[in-house]
Amino acid sequence: MMKRVAFVAVAALLGGAPAARAEMVDKVAAVVNRDIITLSEVQQRVAPELARINAGDPAKRAELRAQLMKTGLDTLIGEKLMEAQIAELGITATEGQVDELVNDVRRQNDNMDQAQFEQALAAEGLTLAKYRDILRKKILRDQLLRAKVGPKVKVTEEDLKAAYNQYARAEGEDSEVHARHILVSVDPKATEEQVAAARKKAEGIAQEARREGMDFSALARARSEGPSAADGGDLGWFKRGVMVAAFEKAAFNLKEGEVSEPVRTNFGWHVLKVEERRSVAAAPYEEMRPKLEGKLIEQKTEKFLEQYVQELRQKASIDVKM
């Protein structure tokens, strides 16, 4: 559940009193050629990041919110421009391609069965149909990028060896951990009061977990609200770069046997315990080569993507109203 490939979180943020909703008109954030991007679309796109803003200073919170909204709008503008190119070039995605990507996501998220998968989607405010639509759009954009950006992306043997040397240096100094966790789930649409109540519950669980002789795996089976509860919250062994940032930071800052304070992610509050730590030996070059090549291709593709979107923006009519 905690891997970086976890689901895209989408939360609908609506303002105003219920009685007035029928009269509300969604504000226009931008017009891209003839396509409209609404304010609610931007809010939905950045909802998970907005929920994690915890700056105490109201001015700082407002500044961070404005930055997120601008980034979200820029992303949506780029997507609109690419969607127009996809339509113009007649690029399509089959149901089989979507099925394959759905199955990949399930495998990478603890090999969930169908019921667990749909439950996890629901926790993110998504139906299976909506998530399939998100993945379909991703497939279409990937095909566009392969056509327009792919020919420019070149990875040389020198690039790969330099990346491996960097990897080997970092790996020689690192370790991996075996951890368990207990999840107190929080609905993506939860109020501040509900989030605070869930945190208080997680703090109580953390205190209970630190009692002398407490069996953390038994406590996880009894109290965790995540899909790994049946396995005693076992997350197995993992290195850096696998879990979401907040979760990873907590795990690698703990000593063996230590229990964390509650850690917030899109799924809720987590209490985790590091069972063991061990040093990691760098894998040989030939074993790492495909992974490093994929990473370098991704990095270079991202660079050329930014250039491609800028070219599309220069040719388009864009009226930002937000």
N, C-alpha and C positions, 0 to 999 in steps of 0.2 A: 504493500500500500504506500510505502514511503518513497519509492524510487522516483527519480527525476522525470520519468515518463508518465507520472501520475496525471490524471485527467485535467483538461482545461476547465478552470472554474468559471462559471457564468452565473452572476446573480442579478436579477432584475431589480433596479432601484427606482421606485416611483415616489414622487412627492405629493404633498397636498392632502386635504381631507378626503375620506372615502366618498362623501356626498358630491364632491366636486369633480371626481375623476372623469365622469362622462363628458365634462365640458373641457377637460384639459387637452391642449394641443402640444405634441412633442416638439421641442425647439430644434431648429436646424443648426447643426454644428458646422457643417461645410457642404458645399455643392461641388462635386467633381464631374466635370463635363455636364451631363444631365442627371447624374445620380446624386441622391441626397444621403448624407450621413447625419443621423439624429443625435441629439445630446444623450439620449438613453442608450444608444449603441456604444458611445464612448464610455459611459458610466459602467455598462456591463463588461466591457473589455478590460477595464482597470479595477473592477470590483475587488478581486482578491488582494491586490497591492494596496488599495485604499483601506481595506480592513486591517492591514498590518501596520498602518501609520500609528505610532504611539508617542510621537513627540509631545512633550508637556506644554510647550509654548504654542498658543493658538496661532500666532503669526507663522511659526515654523510649520505647523500642520497645514495651514493654508498654502504656504509656498510649495510644500511637498505634493499636496493635492493638485495644484496647478501644473507642476512639472509632469505628474503622472497623466493628467488629462491631455496635455499637449502631446506626450509620447504616444498615448493611446490613439489620439486623433491622427497623428502622422502615420501610425501603423495601418489604420483603417483606410486612409487615403491611398497608401501604397497598395493595399489589397484590392480596392476598387479599381485602380488603374490596371492591375494585373488581371482582374476578372474580365475587364474589357478586352484585354489582349487574348485571353483564353477563348472568349467567345468569337473574336475575330479570326483566330487561327483554327477554330473548330476542334479544340482539344477536349477529349471526353475521358471519363473514368467509369469502369465497369463495376457491377456489384461484387464480382469476384475480387477485384483489387481492394475494395473497401472491406470485404470479409477478411482478407489476408492481413490488413493493417489492424483491424479489430482484434484478431487472434494474436498478433504480435504484442499489442498492448496488454492483453490479458495474461500472456505468458510472462511478460516483464513485470507485471504487478502480482507477484506471488502465484502465478498460474491459476487465477481465479476461475471458478466455474461460472456459468451464465447468471445464476441468481446473485452471486457475490458481485459480479461485474455490474449488473444493473443496480444493485443496492449502492455500490460505490459511486456510480454515476448520479443516482438520485441525491446522494449526500452533497454532490457538487451542483445540484439544481438542474441536472440534465436528464433527458430521456434517452433511450438507446437510439431512437430515430434522429434526435437532434445531434447526438454525438457522431453518428454515422455521417451526417451532413457536414459536420466540422472536418472529419477525416477525408471525406470526398473532396472538399475544397483544398485540403492540404495536398492530396494526390495531384489535383489539377495544377496547383501552383508549382509543385515539384517538376511536373512534366514541362511546364513553361520554362522553368529555370534551366532544365537540361537542354532545352532547345536554344534559349537565348544567352545563357550564361555558361553552360557546360563547356562549350568549345574553348573558352578563355581560361579555364581552370587547368593548370598544369602542376603536377607534383614531381619533382626530380628526386633522384637517389640521394643527392646532397641534402635536400630538404628533409628526407626521411631519416638520414643518419644524424643530422643535427637535432631533430625532434627526439630521436632515441637517446642520444647523449643527455639531453635535458631530462627526459623521463627517468633514465637510469640514476642520475644524480639525486633527483627528488625521491625516487623509490628507495634508494639506499638509506635515506634518513627517515623513512616513514614506517608505519605499522598498520595493522588492520585489527578490528575489534569484533568480538562476538557479543551481541547485545540482545536484550529483551525489552519490550515496552508494554505499557498499559495505556490505552487510549480512552479519554473522556471526549466523546464526539460532540461537535458543535455544528449546528446547521449553518450553511453559508449565509442565510438570511437572519441569523440570530441578532437580537438586540444587544446593546452594551451590557445590560443587566444580565442577560442569559449567558453571555461570554464570561462575565465576572463570576457568576454562580458556578459555571463549569470549571473555571480555574480554581475556585475554592475547593471544589470536590476533588480536583486533581492534587491540590496541596495536601489534602487529608490522606489521599492514597499514598503520596510520597512519604509522609510521616509514618504511615502504617508499614510501608515497604522497608523502612530503615530500622524497624524494631529488631532486636537481637533474635536470631533464629528464624526470622520470617522467610518463608519460601516464596520468592518472587514469582516463580512460574505458577504456583498454585494461586497466588493473589491475582495474577493476570487472567487465569482461567475463570476466576470468580468475578472480577471487577472490570476487565477490559471490554470495551464496546467495539473493538476492531476485529477484522476477520482472522487475525493471528491468535485470538484469545484461546482457541481450542489447542493450540500448540504452546500454550504458556507464554504467549507474546514473543516467541522466538523469531529473531530476524536473521539468525545465522551470522556468518562472518562477512564483513564488508570493508572495503577500502574507502579512502576519500574519493569524492566525485560520484558516488552512487546515490546517496540520500539527499534530500532537500537540505539547503544550507543551514537552517536553524537546527535541524535534527543532527546533522553531521557535526556541527560545532560543539554541541552538547556532548555527543558520544565521544569525540576525540579529546575532550577536556576532562573526562572522568577517568579515575583510576579503577583498577580491577575491584569489583565488589561495591563501588559507589553507586548511589541512586541520585538522579538529577532532580532539579526543580522542574516544575511543569514547563514544557516547551510547546510553543504554538505553531501549528501548520494549518493548511487549508482544511484538514480533517478534524481538527480540534486541539485538545491539550494532551500531550504525551508525557508520561513519566517513564524514564528509561534507566536501565541498569546495565553496566558493562560487566559481563561475566569473565571475559579473558581478553588479553592483548597479546599480539605476537609480531615479531619483525617480518618484513616483507622483502624477499629477495627479488631483484629485478629479473623479469622474464627475458629470455634471449631475443636478439634482434629479429630473427626470422618469425618467431611467434608473435611479436608485437607489430611487425611490419604492416599487416592488413589494418589493424586498429589505428595505428598512427597515420596511415595513408587516408583512412576515412575521416579522421579528425582534421587533417590538413586540408582535405578537399572541402570539408564543411566550412572551415575558417575562410578559405579563399573564395568559396561560393558566396558566403555572407558579404565579403568585401565587394565582389562584383555585383551582387544583388543590390547593394546600396547605390552603386553607380547606375545600374539599370533603372531603378525606381526614380532616381534623380533625372535621368533622361526622359522617362515617361512624364514626370511632373513638368518638365520644361515645355513639353509639347501639349500639355493638357490645360484646360481652363478650370482653375481651382479658386473657389471663393470661400475663404474661412470666415465663419461668422461667430465662432465660439469665443 
